[in-house]
Amino acid sequence: MSRLASLLVTLITIFPGVAYAAPDIIRQQLPQSIPHYLKWGSLFVDLQVNYFKVFFLVALIAIVVVEFLHYVVIGPKKYRESGNKIKVYNLFMRIVHWVAALSFTLLVPTGLIMVFGKFFGGGGFVRTMRVLHFVGAVLFVVSVIPLFFMWVLDMLPESGDIKWFLVGGGYLTKRDVETGAGKFNPGQKIWFWIATVLGSLLLITGFLMYLREPSFVVPFVKYQIDSLRLAAIIHNLTAVLVLIMFLIHLYMSLFAVRGSLRSMITGYKDEEEVRYMHSSFYEKIKKQLTK
């Protein structure tokens, strides 16, 4: 093997991205030159070069198109102001939620910019996004534990969730329908579990890649480079699902129900919205008031 190829072999064991820049004639020699390359290396390179960008781009375009069509064809739910307000979120809940929201607002776009770094010209701009991505991860660490424990019981399945799925959550019709949902509907519950559990998985794999010292965490992987590859594969595949659910949650919060975002500012929802969109929760509140 040439001296240049030998140098690339050494570099790729530390920085797998070097493989993408190697000339084809040299790249063909690399798999046979790196220990256990075929275990995770070939899969990692194939996904990184041919698939990850496609996964993210298709997910992004598909969700945006579907949400646009929903807004144009069905439109947002609009409920008249009844004047009666129901308190749903206390101040602590709202603060924790907004810290978590800020973390995802930083993590998602900066993550996408890093995935499509070549399109943005790389360099200092992408490196700055990497720093902001890390800041978003720190904010997620601060918020995810209190977020999980303050809402975990409310996020467990309920019998009314079945009705919510049967009526499409009330979002597939312009009519007002009682959805059977509790304090949180099944869509919110799915997002909660994805955001906390898969978000934590993203956090772990992200820090492994950032620190580049994952061997102590992944003892069944012999080589550090394979640990990094495995962390990158898990991180990117998980991030696609989180991206999809984040965009759906964002649309539901900002556009699907007129004025719904206000509840995370004031803590109150209008009675009419609760009556239809969270009908099971509404019935429980009515029973408490009549006691």
Summary of the structure (lengths in Angstrom):
residues: 291
radius of gyration: 23.3
end to end distance: 84.0
largest distance: 84.8
contacts: 859
relative contact order: 0.14
helix: 71%
strand: 3%
